């Protein structure tokens, strides 16, 4: 089935490819953990030859892409008339098992399992089908997501693309999950050593150490000046249009936000970064400023100017300068993400309704950033009178006429609106009638989401539990796990569902591979949900 934004947010996954620092000593990437807002900068500093070899395999597998343009695609397809189509998620691979156009792009596709983990279970496609289907899959299933992509692969080569060390090296082994080496709170005894490293002659060592301390909000008086000097040098000497340099800057900026107002010495260099032509750099600078509160008052004029800038037109002009031409529609999609970040930062500092207007514009647009805009609206909540009516309007899309059986689960704003309402909680009680009517959604996953939102708005379990218990018997394994996790997130409120949950546990067999490529026993979700309901553990899923 097509992968919804909500489904993609339920697992830990990379959201940007890894990049090496200039001296190739540190690997940096970002990944999403849990709901759509839990985005973390990750760093890996290999300590020995074995770790470096593993890091190189991870880097190559996660950054490999077989085609970029439709001309590339056509050239590849000249080699054969028999192909598989697979979804490549930074080296984690899923194969399509259906090759009928009316099924893949039909109204019932969200009810069908169409991915397999192994090529032996994949459907074959002609070159003509492959050429027609892949761009359409990218647009309709992934909404032109630039990170994940569909690619053609010949059956005989379907397991060999990322075998970097010879036979036996699987794609999953090349991109296997690695625990972050610096995830633990530094021990007090380590701090003197870390403080000395902040003065190391090697910039990579200084910034690696500064990021580790900033992640925990430790020693702002020592760390912030190091990061400020780093930013100043990058803005003056480096080409931030270079992807590696951009990622290095943004990863450090993300950690700097943990200091809040204590990062105030960075305000001048962050204001300077707001003027950079790289949108990622611009957006991350706005993100940090938005976390400073009143201390960042001096940045308000610059943020206000950015809020009203025609970023899409600027993107088109920049593309033309580099010899490329992009449509206004694509430029607007590209501009959506930085506009959300800038608008929320401006709101945090001013509570100006102009920021809400921008967020609503992005939220209502058909862009891949409408879920981020919805999350920002949820955080604003009742502080703006415009938010809750807009979210209700989005949920009420379920009441509009549509083809029989067509679900709102994959609608532009439906899931994002429900998530935002959950964030607001009981204060959004005006949405209860619309959310109650959404329980009639034809898609079970849509009903699960609506049931959970109704519980969070009202505190009542009677209707939500009926929906969730029924979902435990859905034909889809994913949907059954989703229902179990939702029940677990309700804790003791879901005690009446325990008998049904235990039956589902008894019926669960085998394993599945999650979105990060890890093997999980089918019983795990049901066991964890039961433990959470009985007070023996906790489950957190999706938006809170």
C-alpha positions in Angstrom: 0.0 0.0 0.0 1.2 3.6 -0.5 3.2 4.8 2.4 1.4 7.7 4.2 3.2 10.4 6.1 1.7 9.0 9.3 3.1 5.6 8.5 6.5 6.9 7.7 6.6 8.7 11.0 6.0 5.6 13.1 9.6 4.3 12.7 13.1 5.6 13.1 14.6 6.5 9.7 17.1 8.7 8.1 15.6 11.8 6.6 18.9 13.1 5.0 21.7 11.1 3.7 25.0 10.9 5.7 27.8 13.2 4.8 31.4 13.3 5.9 33.2 16.2 7.6 35.9 17.9 5.5 38.6 15.8 7.0 36.4 12.6 6.8 36.7 12.0 10.5 33.0 12.4 11.4 29.9 11.2 9.6 26.8 13.4 10.1 23.1 12.8 9.2 19.7 13.5 10.5 16.9 11.0 11.3 13.4 11.1 12.5 12.4 9.2 15.6 8.8 8.7 16.6 6.5 11.5 15.4 7.2 13.9 12.7 8.8 16.6 14.9 11.4 14.4 16.6 14.2 15.1 14.3 17.8 14.6 15.5 21.2 15.3 14.2 23.4 12.2 14.4 27.2 12.0 14.4 29.4 9.0 14.1 33.2 9.3 14.7 34.7 5.9 13.8 37.3 4.9 16.4 39.2 2.1 14.5 39.6 0.6 11.0 36.7 -1.8 11.5 34.3 1.0 12.4 35.6 3.1 9.5 34.9 0.3 7.1 31.4 0.0 8.5 30.8 3.8 8.3 32.0 3.7 4.6 29.5 1.0 3.8 26.7 2.9 5.5 27.7 6.1 3.6 27.9 4.4 0.2 24.7 2.4 0.6 22.7 5.3 1.9 23.8 7.8 -0.7 23.6 5.6 -3.8 21.0 6.5 -6.3 20.6 4.7 -9.7 18.8 7.5 -11.5 18.0 11.2 -11.1 16.2 12.4 -14.3 13.7 10.7 -16.6 16.4 10.7 -19.2 18.6 8.6 -16.8 15.6 6.3 -16.3 15.1 5.8 -20.1 18.8 5.0 -20.6 18.8 2.4 -17.8 15.7 0.7 -19.3 17.4 0.1 -22.6 19.3 -2.8 -21.1 16.4 -5.2 -20.7 12.6 -5.6 -21.1 12.2 -7.3 -17.7 12.4 -5.3 -14.5 11.5 -5.2 -10.9 10.5 -2.0 -9.2 11.7 -1.3 -5.7 11.4 1.4 -3.2 14.8 2.6 -2.0 14.8 4.2 1.5 18.4 5.1 2.0 19.4 1.6 1.2 16.5 -0.2 2.9 14.6 -1.9 0.0 11.0 -2.9 -0.7 9.8 -4.6 -3.9 6.5 -4.1 -5.6 4.5 -7.3 -5.9 1.7 -6.0 -8.1 2.2 -4.8 -11.8 -1.4 -4.0 -12.8 -1.9 -0.3 -13.4 -5.5 -0.3 -12.3 -4.5 -1.8 -9.0 -1.4 0.3 -8.2 -3.3 3.5 -9.0 -6.8 2.5 -8.1 -9.0 3.7 -5.3 -8.6 0.5 -3.2 -4.8 0.5 -3.2 -4.6 1.6 0.5 -6.2 -1.7 1.5 -3.7 -3.9 -0.4 -0.3 -5.1 0.7 1.9 -4.5 -2.3 5.5 -4.6 -0.9 7.8 -7.6 -0.3 11.2 -7.6 1.4 12.8 -10.0 -1.0 12.9 -9.9 -4.8 11.7 -13.5 -5.1 8.2 -12.3 -4.2 8.3 -9.3 -6.6 6.3 -8.7 -9.7 8.1 -8.2 -13.0 7.4 -5.2 -15.3 8.1 -4.5 -18.9 10.4 -1.6 -19.7 7.4 0.3 -21.0 5.5 -0.2 -17.7 8.6 0.7 -15.7 9.1 3.9 -17.6 5.5 4.9 -17.1 5.0 3.7 -13.6 8.1 5.0 -11.7 7.5 8.8 -12.2 3.8 8.3 -11.4 4.6 6.3 -8.2 7.0 9.1 -7.1 4.4 11.7 -7.6 1.3 9.9 -6.3 2.7 7.7 -3.6 5.6 9.7 -2.3 4.4 13.2 -3.3 7.7 13.8 -5.0 9.7 13.1 -1.8 13.3 13.8 -2.7 14.7 11.3 -0.1 12.9 8.0 -0.9 12.6 6.9 -4.5 11.4 4.1 -6.8 14.0 2.6 -9.0 14.2 -0.2 -11.7 16.4 -3.2 -11.1 17.0 -6.3 -13.2 15.9 -9.5 -11.4 19.4 -11.0 -11.5 20.9 -7.9 -9.8 18.2 -7.2 -7.3 20.3 -8.1 -4.2 23.7 -7.0 -5.4 23.6 -3.2 -5.7 25.0 -2.5 -2.2 27.3 -5.5 -1.7 30.4 -3.5 -1.1 32.5 -6.2 0.5 31.7 -9.1 -1.8 29.3 -12.0 -1.5 27.1 -12.2 1.5 26.9 -8.5 2.4 23.2 -7.6 2.3 21.8 -4.1 1.8 20.4 -4.3 5.3 23.8 -5.1 6.7 25.3 -2.1 4.9 22.7 0.3 6.4 22.0 -1.5 9.7 21.0 0.7 12.6 23.8 1.9 14.8 23.4 3.2 18.3 24.7 6.7 18.5 28.0 6.6 20.4 27.4 9.9 22.2 23.8 9.4 23.3 24.5 9.1 27.0 24.9 12.0 29.4 28.6 12.8 29.8 29.8 11.7 33.3 31.0 14.6 35.5 34.5 13.0 35.4 34.5 13.4 31.6 33.7 17.1 31.5 37.3 18.4 32.1 38.4 16.3 29.1 35.6 17.5 27.0 36.3 21.1 28.0 39.9 20.7 26.9 38.7 19.3 23.6 36.7 22.5 23.0 40.2 24.2 22.6 41.7 21.5 20.4 43.6 22.8 17.4 41.5 20.6 15.1 38.1 22.2 14.2 36.4 18.9 13.7 37.4 17.8 17.2 36.1 21.1 18.7 32.8 20.9 16.9 32.2 17.2 17.6 32.8 18.0 21.3 30.6 21.1 21.2 27.8 19.2 19.6 27.9 16.5 22.2 27.7 19.0 25.0 25.0 21.1 23.3 22.9 18.0 22.7 22.5 17.8 26.5 22.4 21.6 27.1 25.6 21.5 29.1 28.1 24.4 29.6 26.6 27.0 27.3 29.2 29.6 28.4 31.9 27.3 27.0 30.2 25.8 24.0 28.3 28.6 22.4 31.4 30.7 21.7 33.0 27.7 19.9 29.9 27.2 17.8 29.6 31.0 17.0 33.2 31.0 15.8 32.5 27.9 13.7 29.4 29.5 12.1 31.3 32.8 11.4 34.1 30.9 9.6 31.6 28.9 7.6 29.6 31.9 6.5 32.7 33.8 5.5 34.9 31.0 3.9 32.7 28.1 2.9 30.2 27.5 0.1 27.1 26.6 2.0 25.5 25.6 -1.3 27.8 22.5 -1.0 25.7 19.7 0.4 28.4 18.4 2.9 29.0 21.9 4.2 25.3 22.6 4.5 24.7 19.4 6.5 27.6 20.1 8.9 26.3 23.6 9.6 22.7 22.5 10.1 23.6 19.5 12.3 25.5 21.8 14.7 22.7 24.4 14.6 20.1 21.8 15.5 22.0 21.0 18.7 22.6 24.7 19.5 18.8 25.1 19.9 19.0 23.0 23.1 20.4 26.0 24.9 17.4 28.2 24.4 18.0 31.7 25.6 21.5 30.7 26.8 22.5 30.6 23.1 21.9 34.4 22.8 25.6 35.2 21.9 24.9 33.4 18.6 22.1 35.8 17.6 24.2 38.1 15.4 25.7 35.2 13.4 22.3 33.5 13.1 20.7 36.7 11.8 23.5 36.8 9.2 22.6 33.1 8.3 19.0 34.2 7.7 20.3 36.0 4.7 22.0 33.0 3.2 20.7 31.7 -0.1 20.7 28.1 1.1 17.2 27.4 2.5 18.3 24.7 4.8 20.8 27.1 6.5 18.2 29.8 6.6 15.6 27.6 8.1 17.9 26.1 10.7 19.0 29.6 11.8 15.3 30.5 12.2 14.7 27.3 14.1 17.4 28.2 16.7 16.2 31.8 17.0 12.7 30.6 17.6 13.8 28.6 20.6 15.4 31.6 22.3 12.2 33.4 23.3 12.5 37.1 24.3 16.3 37.0 24.1 16.0 36.9 20.3 13.9 40.0 20.0 16.6 41.6 17.8 16.0 38.9 15.2 12.3 39.8 14.7 12.8 42.3 11.8 14.9 39.9 9.8 12.4 37.0 10.4 9.5 39.3 9.5 11.2 40.2 6.2 11.7 36.5 5.4 8.1 35.7 6.3 6.9 37.9 3.4 9.6 37.1 0.9 8.4 35.3 -2.3 10.7 32.3 -1.6 9.3 30.3 -4.5 10.2 33.0 -7.0 13.6 33.3 -5.5 14.1 29.6 -6.0 13.1 29.8 -9.7 15.5 32.7 -10.2 18.4 30.9 -8.5 17.7 27.8 -10.6 17.7 29.9 -13.8 21.1 31.4 -12.8 22.5 27.9 -12.5 21.2 27.0 -16.0 18.1 25.0 -14.7 14.4 25.7 -15.1 11.8 24.6 -12.6 8.1 25.1 -12.5 6.4 27.5 -10.1 4.6 24.5 -8.6 7.8 22.7 -7.8 9.4 25.9 -6.5 6.4 26.4 -4.1 6.8 22.9 -2.8 10.5 23.5 -2.2 9.7 26.7 -0.4 7.1 25.2 1.9 9.4 23.6 4.4 11.5 26.7 5.2 8.4 28.9 5.3 7.0 26.6 8.0 10.2 26.9 10.1 10.4 30.7 9.6 6.7 31.2 10.4 6.8 29.2 13.6 10.0 31.0 14.8 8.3 34.3 14.1 5.2 33.3 16.0 7.3 32.1 19.0 8.9 35.5 19.2 5.9 37.7 18.4 2.5 35.8 18.5 1.8 37.7 15.3 -1.2 36.3 13.4 0.7 36.8 10.1 2.8 33.7 11.1 -0.4 31.7 11.5 -1.6 32.9 8.1 1.5 31.5 6.4 1.2 28.2 8.3 -2.4 27.8 7.2 -1.4 28.6 3.6 1.1 25.8 3.6 -1.2 23.5 5.6 -3.9 23.8 3.0 -1.5 23.4 0.0 -0.8 20.1 -1.6 2.8 20.0 -0.4 4.9 17.5 1.4 5.3 20.0 4.2 1.6 20.2 5.2 2.2 17.8 8.0 4.9 20.0 9.4 2.6 23.0 9.2 -0.1 21.0 10.9 2.3 20.1 13.7 3.2 23.8 14.2 -0.5 24.7 14.3 -1.0 22.1 17.0 1.8 23.7 19.1 0.2 27.1 18.7 -3.2 25.7 19.6 -5.6 28.0 21.4 -3.2 30.9 21.4 -4.6 31.8 17.9 -8.3 31.9 17.2 -7.7 30.8 13.6 -6.1 27.4 14.4 -8.9 25.1 15.7 -11.5 26.1 13.0 -8.9 25.4 10.3 -8.2 21.9 11.7 -11.9 21.2 12.0 -12.3 22.2 8.4 -9.6 19.7 7.4 -11.1 16.8 9.4 -14.5 17.6 7.8 -13.1 16.7 4.4 -14.4 13.2 5.3 -17.9 14.5 5.0 -17.4 15.7 1.4 -18.7 13.5 -1.4 -16.1 11.2 -2.8 -16.0 7.9 -4.8 -17.4 5.0 -2.9 -14.8 3.3 -0.7 -12.2 6.1 -1.1 -10.5 6.8 2.2 -9.5 10.1 3.7 -6.5 8.4 5.3 -4.2 9.7 2.6 -5.9 13.0 2.1 -3.7 16.1 2.2 -4.6 17.4 5.6 -6.7 14.7 7.3 -4.0 12.9 9.4 -2.1 16.1 10.0 -5.2 17.8 11.4 -6.0 14.9 13.7 -2.4 15.0 15.0 -2.6 18.7 15.6 -5.9 18.3 17.5 -4.3 15.6 19.7 -1.5 18.0 20.5 -4.1 20.7 21.6 -6.1 18.1 23.6 -9.4 18.9 25.4 -9.1 22.6 24.6 -10.0 21.6 21.1 -13.4 20.1 22.1 -15.2 22.0 19.4 -13.7 19.4 17.0 -15.4 16.5 18.7 -18.4 16.3 16.2 -16.1 16.3 13.2 -13.8 13.7 14.7 -16.7 11.5 15.6 -18.0 11.6 12.1 -14.5 10.7 10.8 -14.9 7.3 12.6 -16.8 6.3 9.4 -13.7 6.5 7.2 -13.5 3.5 5.0 -9.9 2.9 5.8 -9.2 1.2 9.1 -6.0 3.2 9.8 -8.1 6.4 9.4 -10.6 5.1 11.9 -7.8 4.2 14.3 -6.4 7.7 14.1 -9.8 9.3 14.6 -10.5 7.0 17.6 -7.3 8.0 19.3 -8.0 11.7 18.6 -11.5 11.4 20.0 -10.1 9.8 23.2 -7.5 12.6 23.6 -10.1 15.3 23.2 -12.8 13.8 25.4 -11.2 11.3 27.8 -14.0 8.9 27.0 -13.0 5.4 26.0 -16.3 3.8 25.1 -16.4 4.6 21.3 -12.6 4.6 20.7 -12.2 1.2 22.3 -14.9 -0.3 20.1 -13.1 1.0 17.0 -9.7 -0.2 18.2 -10.8 -3.6 19.3 -12.4 -4.1 15.9 -9.2 -3.0 14.2 -7.3 -5.8 16.0 -9.0 -8.2 13.5 -8.2 -6.3 10.4 -6.6 -8.4 7.6 -3.6 -6.1 7.4 -0.7 -7.0 9.8 0.4 -3.4 9.9 -3.1 -2.2 10.8 -3.3 -4.8 13.6 0.0 -3.6 15.0 -1.1 0.1 14.7 -4.3 -0.7 16.7 -2.3 -2.5 19.4 0.2 0.3 19.7 -2.6 2.8 19.9 -4.2 0.8 22.7 -0.9 0.7 24.5 -0.5 4.4 24.3 -3.8 4.8 26.2 -2.4 2.9 29.2 -4.8 1.9 31.9 -7.7 3.5 30.0 -7.5 0.6 27.6 -7.9 -2.2 30.2 -11.3 -3.3 28.8 -9.5 -4.1 25.5 -7.0 -6.6 27.1 -8.9 -9.8 26.3 -9.0 -8.8 22.6 -5.4 -7.8 22.7 -4.4 -11.1 24.2 -6.3 -13.0 21.4 -4.5 -10.9 18.8 -1.2 -11.8 20.6 -2.0 -15.5 20.5 -2.8 -15.2 16.7 0.3 -13.3 15.8 3.0 -15.4 14.1 6.2 -14.9 12.3 8.2 -11.7 11.8 8.0 -8.5 9.9 10.6 -6.0 8.8 10.0 -2.4 10.0 10.7 0.7 8.0 14.3 0.8 9.3 15.0 -2.7 7.9 15.0 -4.4 11.3 13.4 -7.8 11.9 10.7 -7.7 14.6 8.5 -10.6 15.9 4.8 -10.1 15.1 4.0 -10.7 18.7 6.1 -7.8 19.9 3.6 -5.0 19.4 0.9 -6.9 21.2 3.2 -7.8 24.1 4.4 -4.2 24.5 0.8 -2.9 24.3 -0.4 -5.3 27.0 2.5 -4.4 29.2 1.8 -0.7 28.8 -1.9 -1.1 29.7 -1.0 -3.2 32.7 1.5 -0.6 33.9 4.6 -2.7 33.0 5.9 -0.3 30.3 5.0 2.6 28.1 4.3 3.2 24.4 4.5 6.5 22.6 3.4 6.7 19.0 2.6 9.5 16.6 1.7 13.0 17.8 1.2 13.8 21.4 
